[in-house]
Amino acid sequence: MKNQPNMMKQLQQVQARMAKMQEELGDLTVTGSAGGGVVTVTVDGHQKVHAVTVAPEALEEGAELLADLVLAACNDALDRSRELAAQHMGQLAAGLGLPPGLL
């Protein structure tokens, strides 16, 4: 049990690093697009949508196609945001000497 104080200290450090990382993810943004950039969606590292941009030519194609483009752009942006979060978590795990995928 001599290592218990060390383990608690390491656990506190991990918690502090994870909290800082979560905060940083909120400051990072990624953009997804559809229709060759006709519709773009910007989200942060917490998967919150910050902006949706629709080019005027997208409006000429009709509501159904526009809805499909917005949906595709949202999914693209959210996928990119999840990849960004996974990369940051991987860096945290590597910095702690943990195997990839553990966090």
MARTOR-560801 format. One record per atom (N, C-alpha, C, O): residue number from 1; y, x, z. Coordinates in steps of 0.001 Angstrom, whole numbers, plus 524288, in hexadecimal, padded with zeros to 5 digits. Layout:
N
{i:NUM; north:Y; east:X; up:Z} .
...
//
This chain:
103
{i:1; north:7FB4D; east:80321; up:80000} .
{i:1; north:80000; east:80000; up:80000} .
{i:1; north:804FA; east:8034F; up:80000} .
{i:1; north:80949; east:8013A; up:8007B} .
{i:2; north:80463; east:8085C; up:7FF79} .
{i:2; north:808EF; east:80BD1; up:7FF62} .
{i:2; north:80C49; east:80AD3; up:7FA90} .
{i:2; north:81102; east:80BBC; up:7FAAC} .
{i:3; north:809E7; east:808FB; up:7F65B} .
{i:3; north:80CB4; east:80825; up:7F179} .
{i:3; north:80F73; east:802E0; up:7F13D} .
{i:3; north:81252; east:801D8; up:7ED86} .
{i:4; north:80EA4; east:7FF8F; up:7F515} .
{i:4; north:810F7; east:7FA56; up:7F4F0} .
{i:4; north:816F0; east:7FA7A; up:7F4A4} .
{i:4; north:81927; east:7F799; up:7F17D} .
{i:5; north:819A0; east:7FD9F; up:7F7B5} .
{i:5; north:81F58; east:7FDD1; up:7F725} .
{i:5; north:82103; east:7FFA8; up:7F1B0} .
{i:5; north:824DD; east:7FDBF; up:7EF88} .
{i:6; north:81E17; east:8035C; up:7EF7F} .
{i:6; north:81F3B; east:8052E; up:7EA2E} .
{i:6; north:81E79; east:800D5; up:7E638} .
{i:6; north:821AA; east:80024; up:7E2B0} .
{i:7; north:81A49; east:7FDF0; up:7E6D0} .
{i:7; north:8192D; east:7F9A2; up:7E333} .
{i:7; north:81D69; east:7F574; up:7E37F} .
{i:7; north:81F06; east:7F35A; up:7DF7C} .
{i:8; north:81F35; east:7F43E; up:7E82F} .
{i:8; north:82355; east:7F05A; up:7E8D2} .
{i:8; north:82864; east:7F238; up:7E644} .
{i:8; north:82B2E; east:7EF30; up:7E3CA} .
{i:9; north:82983; east:7F738; up:7E6E9} .
{i:9; north:82E3C; east:7F970; up:7E48D} .
{i:9; north:82DD4; east:7F927; up:7DE95} .
{i:9; north:8319C; east:7F7BE; up:7DBF8} .
{i:10; north:8294E; east:7FA79; up:7DC72} .
{i:10; north:82883; east:7FA38; up:7D6CB} .
{i:10; north:828E5; east:7F49E; up:7D4DE} .
{i:10; north:82B26; east:7F3A5; up:7D0BC} .
{i:11; north:826C1; east:7F0F5; up:7D7C3} .
{i:11; north:82707; east:7EB73; up:7D641} .
{i:11; north:82CB2; east:7E99F; up:7D61F} .
{i:11; north:82E3B; east:7E6C6; up:7D290} .
{i:12; north:82FC6; east:7EB32; up:7D9E6} .
{i:12; north:83550; east:7E9C4; up:7D9F6} .
{i:12; north:8382D; east:7EC17; up:7D54B} .
{i:12; north:83B97; east:7E994; up:7D307} .
{i:13; north:836C7; east:7F0E3; up:7D3DE} .
{i:13; north:83933; east:7F360; up:7CF54} .
{i:13; north:837CB; east:7F072; up:7CA59} .
{i:13; north:83B1E; east:7EFA7; up:7C6F8} .
{i:14; north:832E2; east:7EED8; up:7C9E3} .
{i:14; north:83128; east:7EBE4; up:7C54A} .
{i:14; north:83417; east:7E6B9; up:7C505} .
{i:14; north:835E4; east:7E52B; up:7C0D7} .
{i:15; north:83495; east:7E413; up:7C968} .
{i:15; north:83763; east:7DF18; up:7C97D} .
{i:15; north:83D14; east:7DFDB; up:7C7E3} .
{i:15; north:83F35; east:7DCAA; up:7C4FC} .
{i:16; north:83F88; east:7E3FD; up:7C9B6} .
{i:16; north:844F5; east:7E506; up:7C857} .
{i:16; north:8457F; east:7E62B; up:7C284} .
{i:16; north:84927; east:7E455; up:7BFFD} .
{i:17; north:841DF; east:7E92D; up:7C06B} .
{i:17; north:84204; east:7EA68; up:7BAC9} .
{i:17; north:84122; east:7E584; up:7B781} .
{i:17; north:843AD; east:7E4C6; up:7B37E} .
{i:18; north:83D8E; east:7E236; up:7B935} .
{i:18; north:83C87; east:7DD65; up:7B646} .
{i:18; north:84143; east:7D9C7; up:7B66E} .
{i:18; north:84289; east:7D756; up:7B27E} .
{i:19; north:843D9; east:7D966; up:7BAD5} .
{i:19; north:84883; east:7D623; up:7BB41} .
{i:19; north:84CD2; east:7D833; up:7B7B2} .
{i:19; north:84F7A; east:7D52F; up:7B50E} .
{i:20; north:84D7D; east:7DD58; up:7B7A4} .
{i:20; north:85174; east:7DFB9; up:7B43C} .
{i:20; north:8501E; east:7DEBD; up:7AE80} .
{i:20; north:85393; east:7DDA0; up:7AB5A} .
{i:21; north:84B27; east:7DF26; up:7AD2A} .
{i:21; north:8497D; east:7DE3F; up:7A7CB} .
{i:21; north:84A7C; east:7D898; up:7A632} .
{i:21; north:84C51; east:7D796; up:7A1DD} .
{i:22; north:8494E; east:7D4F1; up:7A9A1} .
{i:22; north:84A42; east:7CF72; up:7A879} .
{i:22; north:85014; east:7CE84; up:7A775} .
{i:22; north:85187; east:7CB98; up:7A3ED} .
{i:23; north:85354; east:7D101; up:7AA8F} .
{i:23; north:858F9; east:7D079; up:7A9D1} .
{i:23; north:85A99; east:7D2C1; up:7A486} .
{i:23; north:85DAE; east:7D066; up:7A1AE} .
{i:24; north:85881; east:7D752; up:7A340} .
{i:24; north:859C9; east:7D9D7; up:79E44} .
{i:24; north:85803; east:7D68D; up:799AA} .
{i:24; north:85ABD; east:7D64D; up:795B5} .
{i:25; north:85384; east:7D407; up:79A16} .
{i:25; north:85195; east:7D0C3; up:795CB} .
{i:25; north:8555C; east:7CC52; up:79498} .
{i:25; north:855E2; east:7CAB9; up:79017} .
{i:26; north:857F3; east:7CA5D; up:7988A} .
{i:26; north:85BC1; east:7C632; up:797AA} .
{i:26; north:86079; east:7C803; up:79498} .
{i:26; north:8632A; east:7C4DC; up:79228} .
{i:27; north:8617D; east:7CD16; up:794B2} .
{i:27; north:865F1; east:7CF49; up:791DC} .
{i:27; north:8649E; east:7D0D0; up:78C42} .
{i:27; north:86820; east:7D1C2; up:7891C} .
{i:28; north:85F9B; east:7D110; up:78B02} .
{i:28; north:85DF0; east:7D29C; up:785BE} .
{i:28; north:85D3B; east:7CDC5; up:78257} .
{i:28; north:85B4D; east:7C9C2; up:7842A} .
{i:29; north:85EC7; east:7CE29; up:77D71} .
{i:29; north:85E02; east:7C9CE; up:779D4} .
{i:29; north:85B22; east:7CB9C; up:774FA} .
{i:29; north:85B6E; east:7D027; up:7736B} .
{i:30; north:85860; east:7C7FA; up:772A7} .
{i:30; north:855C2; east:7C8E1; up:76DAC} .
{i:30; north:856E9; east:7C435; up:76A28} .
{i:30; north:8582B; east:7BFF4; up:76C04} .
{i:31; north:85675; east:7C512; up:76518} .
{i:31; north:85790; east:7C0F3; up:7615D} .
{i:31; north:852D7; east:7C013; up:75DE2} .
{i:31; north:85079; east:7C3C6; up:75BED} .
{i:32; north:85186; east:7BB2D; up:75D29} .
{i:32; north:84D6B; east:7B9AC; up:75986} .
{i:32; north:84FEB; east:7B6BA; up:75504} .
{i:32; north:85431; east:7B496; up:75587} .
{i:33; north:84D3D; east:7B6A6; up:750A3} .
{i:33; north:84F89; east:7B3FC; up:74C1E} .
{i:33; north:84B53; east:7B154; up:748E7} .
{i:33; north:846A8; east:7B250; up:74981} .
{i:34; north:84D29; east:7ADED; up:74578} .
{i:34; north:849A8; east:7AB35; up:741D8} .
{i:34; north:84CA9; east:7AA2C; up:73CCD} .
{i:34; north:85178; east:7AA14; up:73CBC} .
{i:35; north:849C1; east:7A968; up:738A7} .
{i:35; north:84C31; east:7A83F; up:733A2} .
{i:35; north:84F74; east:7ACBC; up:73199} .
{i:35; north:85384; east:7ABEB; up:72F27} .
{i:36; north:84DA9; east:7B17D; up:7329E} .
{i:36; north:85090; east:7B60C; up:730C0} .
{i:36; north:855C5; east:7B6C0; up:73384} .
{i:36; north:85973; east:7B8E4; up:73147} .
{i:37; north:85616; east:7B4F7; up:7385C} .
{i:37; north:85AE5; east:7B593; up:73B5E} .
{i:37; north:85E86; east:7B0E7; up:73B17} .
{i:37; north:862E4; east:7B117; up:73D18} .
{i:38; north:85CC1; east:7ACB5; up:738A1} .
{i:38; north:85FF1; east:7A800; up:73834} .
{i:38; north:860B8; east:7A57F; up:73D94} .
{i:38; north:864D4; east:7A345; up:73EB5} .
{i:39; north:85CBA; east:7A5E9; up:740D3} .
{i:39; north:85D15; east:7A40E; up:7463A} .
{i:39; north:85BB9; east:7A89D; up:749C6} .
{i:39; north:857B5; east:7AB29; up:7490E} .
{i:40; north:85F17; east:7A9A7; up:74DA1} .
{i:40; north:85E01; east:7ADBB; up:75177} .
{i:40; north:85E80; east:7AB6D; up:756F3} .
{i:40; north:861A6; east:7A7ED; up:757F1} .
{i:41; north:85B4F; east:7AD7E; up:75A6E} .
{i:41; north:85B62; east:7ABD5; up:75FE7} .
{i:41; north:85B6F; east:7B0C2; up:76346} .
{i:41; north:8585D; east:7B45C; up:7626F} .
{i:42; north:85EF1; east:7B0DB; up:76711} .
{i:42; north:85F57; east:7B542; up:76AA5} .
{i:42; north:85D8F; east:7B383; up:7700B} .
{i:42; north:85F63; east:7AF90; up:77216} .
{i:43; north:859F0; east:7B688; up:77259} .
{i:43; north:857F6; east:7B567; up:77798} .
{i:43; north:85845; east:7BA5C; up:77AE2} .
{i:43; north:8589C; east:7BEB2; up:778D3} .
{i:44; north:85823; east:7B9A3; up:78005} .
{i:44; north:8582A; east:7BE31; up:7837A} .
{i:44; north:8529F; east:7BF7B; up:7853A} .
{i:44; north:84EDD; east:7BCFD; up:7838E} .
{i:45; north:8522B; east:7C357; up:7888F} .
{i:45; north:84D13; east:7C50F; up:78A67} .
{i:45; north:84A61; east:7C134; up:78E00} .
{i:45; north:845CF; east:7C1E2; up:78F56} .
{i:46; north:84D32; east:7BD26; up:78F92} .
{i:46; north:84AE9; east:7B900; up:792C0} .
{i:46; north:84963; east:7B450; up:78F6D} .
{i:46; north:84820; east:7B02B; up:79183} .
{i:47; north:8497F; east:7B4EF; up:78A4E} .
{i:47; north:84836; east:7B0EB; up:7867C} .
{i:47; north:84BEA; east:7AC38; up:786B5} .
{i:47; north:84A4D; east:7A7C7; up:785D1} .
{i:48; north:850D9; east:7AD3F; up:787E4} .
{i:48; north:854D4; east:7A929; up:787C6} .
{i:48; north:857E8; east:7A9B6; up:782B6} .
{i:48; north:8599D; east:7ADFB; up:7814D} .
{i:49; north:85895; east:7A55A; up:78004} .
{i:49; north:85B62; east:7A553; up:77B0F} .
{i:49; north:8613D; east:7A5B2; up:77C1E} .
{i:49; north:8635C; east:7A2C6; up:77F4A} .
{i:50; north:863D6; east:7A958; up:77969} .
{i:50; north:86972; east:7AA14; up:77A09} .
{i:50; north:86C83; east:7A841; up:7754E} .
{i:50; north:87104; east:7A6A6; up:775CE} .
{i:51; north:86A1E; east:7A87C; up:770BA} .
{i:51; north:86D07; east:7A6FB; up:76C0D} .
{i:51; north:8694C; east:7A559; up:767B6} .
{i:51; north:86503; east:7A776; up:76728} .
{i:52; north:86B0B; east:7A18A; up:764A7} .
{i:52; north:86850; east:79FE4; up:75FF1} .
{i:52; north:86C69; east:79FD5; up:75BA0} .
{i:52; north:87085; east:79D64; up:75C24} .
{i:53; north:86B39; east:7A28D; up:75762} .
{i:53; north:86ECF; east:7A2C3; up:752FD} .
{i:53; north:86C10; east:7A0A1; up:74E28} .
{i:53; north:867AC; east:7A224; up:74CE7} .
{i:54; north:86EC3; east:79D12; up:74B79} .
{i:54; north:86C96; east:79AAD; up:746C8} .
{i:54; north:87070; east:79B9B; up:74255} .
{i:54; north:874FD; east:79A18; up:742B0} .
{i:55; north:86E9D; east:79E14; up:73E2C} .
{i:55; north:871E8; east:79EF6; up:7399C} .
{i:55; north:872BF; east:799C8; up:736C7} .
{i:55; north:86F40; east:7967B; up:736BB} .
{i:56; north:87750; east:79906; up:7346B} .
{i:56; north:8787D; east:79414; up:731CA} .
{i:56; north:87474; east:79276; up:72DB3} .
{i:56; north:87374; east:78DCF; up:72CFF} .
{i:57; north:87222; east:79642; up:72B04} .
{i:57; north:86E51; east:794DD; up:726FF} .
{i:57; north:86967; east:79256; up:72938} .
{i:57; north:8669F; east:78F95; up:7266D} .
{i:58; north:86854; east:7933F; up:72E2C} .
{i:58; north:863C4; east:790D8; up:730A5} .
{i:58; north:8647E; east:78AF7; up:73135} .
{i:58; north:860AF; east:78807; up:7314B} .
{i:59; north:86957; east:78946; up:73196} .
{i:59; north:86A79; east:783B5; up:73236} .
{i:59; north:8695A; east:7809E; up:72D39} .
{i:59; north:8685C; east:77BEB; up:72D6D} .
{i:60; north:86983; east:78340; up:728D2} .
{i:60; north:868A4; east:780AE; up:723C8} .
{i:60; north:862EF; east:77F4D; up:722D9} .
{i:60; north:861BE; east:77C1A; up:71F76} .
{i:61; north:85F6A; east:781AC; up:725CE} .
{i:61; north:859D3; east:780F6; up:724F1} .
{i:61; north:85790; east:77C32; up:727B2} .
{i:61; north:85310; east:77AC9; up:726BF} .
{i:62; north:85A8B; east:779BC; up:72B07} .
{i:62; north:858A9; east:77520; up:72DC0} .
{i:62; north:85723; east:77637; up:73358} .
{i:62; north:85626; east:77AA9; up:734E3} .
{i:63; north:856FA; east:7720C; up:73651} .
{i:63; north:8560F; east:77272; up:73BF3} .
{i:63; north:850A2; east:7748C; up:73D3C} .
{i:63; north:85010; east:777A7; up:740DC} .
{i:64; north:84CB3; east:772EE; up:73A5D} .
{i:64; north:84755; east:77493; up:73B99} .
{i:64; north:846A9; east:77A77; up:73AEF} .
{i:64; north:84469; east:77D0A; up:73E50} .
{i:65; north:84894; east:77C94; up:736A8} .
{i:65; north:8482E; east:78238; up:735CC} .
{i:65; north:84B7D; east:78531; up:739C6} .
{i:65; north:849DB; east:78944; up:73BBC} .
{i:66; north:85020; east:78328; up:73AF8} .
{i:66; north:85373; east:785AF; up:73ED3} .
{i:66; north:850BA; east:785E8; up:74422} .
{i:66; north:850E3; east:789E7; up:746CD} .
{i:67; north:84E43; east:781A5; up:7459F} .
{i:67; north:84B6B; east:78188; up:74A97} .
{i:67; north:8470A; east:78592; up:74A93} .
{i:67; north:84637; east:7883E; up:74E7D} .
{i:68; north:84440; east:7860C; up:74645} .
{i:68; north:8400C; east:789EC; up:745D9} .
{i:68; north:84231; east:78F7E; up:74651} .
{i:68; north:83FD4; east:792D3; up:748DA} .
{i:69; north:846B0; east:79074; up:743D9} .
{i:69; north:8490D; east:795A6; up:7441D} .
{i:69; north:84ADA; east:796F9; up:749A6} .
{i:69; north:84A26; east:79B5F; up:74B75} .
{i:70; north:84D2A; east:79328; up:74C51} .
{i:70; north:84EE6; east:7940B; up:751B6} .
{i:70; north:84A2E; east:79522; up:75530} .
{i:70; north:84A52; east:798AA; up:75873} .
{i:71; north:8460E; east:79226; up:75480} .
{i:71; north:84151; east:792F2; up:75791} .
{i:71; north:83F06; east:79862; up:75696} .
{i:71; north:83D94; east:79B20; up:75A43} .
{i:72; north:83EB6; east:799E7; up:751AF} .
{i:72; north:83C90; east:79F08; up:7505A} .
{i:72; north:83FF0; east:7A36E; up:7528F} .
{i:72; north:83DDE; east:7A74C; up:75486} .
{i:73; north:84513; east:7A2E3; up:75243} .
{i:73; north:84893; east:7A6EA; up:7544D} .
{i:73; north:84825; east:7A744; up:75A43} .
{i:73; north:8483F; east:7AB8B; up:75C75} .
{i:74; north:847AC; east:7A2CB; up:75CDA} .
{i:74; north:846FA; east:7A2CF; up:76291} .
{i:74; north:841EB; east:7A598; up:7640C} .
{i:74; north:841E5; east:7A8E2; up:7678E} .
{i:75; north:83DB3; east:7A44D; up:7616D} .
{i:75; north:838B6; east:7A6CD; up:7629E} .
{i:75; north:838E9; east:7ACAA; up:7619F} .
{i:75; north:836B4; east:7AFB7; up:7649C} .
{i:76; north:83B8A; east:7AE3D; up:75D6E} .
{i:76; north:83C17; east:7B3CE; up:75C3F} .
{i:76; north:83F20; east:7B68D; up:76093} .
{i:76; north:83D8C; east:7BAB7; up:76264} .
{i:77; north:84378; east:7B43B; up:76239} .
{i:77; north:846A8; east:7B69B; up:76651} .
{i:77; north:843AB; east:7B6D7; up:76B7E} .
{i:77; north:843F0; east:7BAC4; up:76E42} .
{i:78; north:840DD; east:7B2BA; up:76CCE} .
{i:78; north:83DE6; east:7B2AD; up:771B6} .
{i:78; north:8397C; east:7B6AF; up:7719C} .
{i:78; north:8386D; east:7B93D; up:7758B} .
{i:79; north:836EB; east:7B73C; up:76D21} .
{i:79; north:832D7; east:7BB44; up:76C9F} .
{i:79; north:83528; east:7C0B1; up:76D7C} .
{i:79; north:832DE; east:7C3ED; up:77034} .
{i:80; north:839AE; east:7C1A8; up:76B2A} .
{i:80; north:83C3F; east:7C6BF; up:76BC4} .
{i:80; north:83DDC; east:7C7AD; up:77174} .
{i:80; north:83D83; east:7CC0B; up:77370} .
{i:81; north:83F9A; east:7C38B; up:77401} .
{i:81; north:84124; east:7C3FF; up:7797C} .
{i:81; north:83C73; east:7C548; up:77CED} .
{i:81; north:83CD8; east:7C884; up:78076} .
{i:82; north:8380E; east:7C2CA; up:77BEB} .
{i:82; north:83355; east:7C3F0; up:77EF7} .
{i:82; north:8317E; east:7C986; up:77E00} .
{i:82; north:82FB6; east:7CC24; up:7819E} .
{i:83; north:831E8; east:7CB5D; up:77925} .
{i:83; north:83076; east:7D0C3; up:777EE} .
{i:83; north:833FE; east:7D497; up:77ADD} .
{i:83; north:8322C; east:7D88E; up:77CE3} .
{i:84; north:83902; east:7D35F; up:77B12} .
{i:84; north:83CBE; east:7D6A4; up:77DDE} .
{i:84; north:83B58; east:7D6E5; up:783A8} .
{i:84; north:83B5E; east:7DB1B; up:785FA} .
{i:85; north:83A23; east:7D26C; up:785FC} .
{i:85; north:838B0; east:7D242; up:78B82} .
{i:85; north:833A4; east:7D553; up:78C6E} .
{i:85; north:83331; east:7D821; up:79050} .
{i:86; north:82FE2; east:7D4D2; up:788EC} .
{i:86; north:82AF0; east:7D7A2; up:7897B} .
{i:86; north:82BC7; east:7DD89; up:78928} .
{i:86; north:8294C; east:7E083; up:78C01} .
{i:87; north:82F44; east:7DF37; up:785B4} .
{i:87; north:83072; east:7E4CB; up:7854B} .
{i:87; north:832C8; east:7E6D5; up:78A5F} .
{i:87; north:8315B; east:7EB09; up:78C39} .
{i:88; north:83661; east:7E3D3; up:78C9B} .
{i:88; north:838CF; east:7E579; up:79183} .
{i:88; north:834D0; east:7E59F; up:795ED} .
{i:88; north:834EA; east:7E936; up:7991F} .
{i:89; north:83161; east:7E1E2; up:79627} .
{i:89; north:82D5A; east:7E1D8; up:79A30} .
{i:89; north:829A6; east:7E677; up:7996A} .
{i:89; north:827E0; east:7E8CF; up:79D38} .
{i:90; north:8287B; east:7E7C7; up:79488} .
{i:90; north:8252C; east:7EC46; up:79363} .
{i:90; north:827A9; east:7F151; up:7953D} .
{i:90; north:824FD; east:7F4CC; up:79736} .
{i:91; north:82CD1; east:7F1B6; up:7949A} .
{i:91; north:82F95; east:7F65E; up:7966D} .
{i:91; north:82F65; east:7F6B7; up:79C59} .
{i:91; north:82EDC; east:7FAF8; up:79E87} .
{i:92; north:82FD6; east:7F240; up:79EF6} .
{i:92; north:82F86; east:7F235; up:7A4A7} .
{i:92; north:82A1D; east:7F3EA; up:7A66F} .
{i:92; north:829A1; east:7F711; up:7AA08} .
{i:93; north:8260B; east:7F1D9; up:7A3F0} .
{i:93; north:820B0; east:7F337; up:7A55E} .
{i:93; north:81FBE; east:7F908; up:7A474} .
{i:93; north:81D4A; east:7FBA2; up:7A7AB} .
{i:94; north:821AE; east:7FB0F; up:7A01A} .
{i:94; north:820ED; east:8009A; up:79EF0} .
{i:94; north:823D0; east:803FA; up:7A2DA} .
{i:94; north:821D4; east:80811; up:7A46A} .
{i:95; north:8286F; east:8025B; up:7A476} .
{i:95; north:82B6E; east:80552; up:7A844} .
{i:95; north:828ED; east:8056D; up:7AD9F} .
{i:95; north:829E9; east:808F2; up:7B0BF} .
{i:96; north:825A9; east:80186; up:7AEAA} .
{i:96; north:82308; east:8014F; up:7B3B6} .
{i:96; north:81D9F; east:803C2; up:7B382} .
{i:96; north:81B01; east:80446; up:7B782} .
{i:97; north:81BF7; east:80543; up:7AED2} .
{i:97; north:816C3; east:8077E; up:7AE3B} .
{i:97; north:8128E; east:80357; up:7AE29} .
{i:97; north:80DFE; east:8047E; up:7AF26} .
{i:98; north:8140D; east:7FE71; up:7ACFD} .
{i:98; north:81034; east:7FA3C; up:7ACB4} .
{i:98; north:80E0E; east:7F9D0; up:7A72F} .
{i:98; north:810BD; east:7FB34; up:7A371} .
{i:99; north:80944; east:7F7EB; up:7A69F} .
{i:99; north:80729; east:7F741; up:7A162} .
{i:99; north:80A18; east:7F304; up:79E66} .
{i:99; north:80BEA; east:7EF3F; up:7A0C4} .
{i:100; north:80A95; east:7F38F; up:7993A} .
{i:100; north:80D49; east:7EF9A; up:7961E} .
{i:100; north:80AA5; east:7EA47; up:796BF} .
{i:100; north:805DF; east:7E9E1; up:79721} .
{i:101; north:80DEF; east:7E62F; up:796D9} .
{i:101; north:80BDD; east:7E0EC; up:79741} .
{i:101; north:80B09; east:7DF13; up:79CCE} .
{i:101; north:809BB; east:7DA86; up:79DA8} .
{i:102; north:80BC4; east:7E280; up:7A099} .
{i:102; north:80AE2; east:7E0F6; up:7A606} .
{i:102; north:80F38; east:7DD6B; up:7A7F7} .
{i:102; north:80E37; east:7D9C4; up:7AAED} .
{i:103; north:8140D; east:7DE73; up:7A654} .
{i:103; north:81876; east:7DB29; up:7A7F7} .
{i:103; north:81965; east:7D6E3; up:7A410} .
{i:103; north:81CF1; east:7D3B7; up:7A4C2} .
//
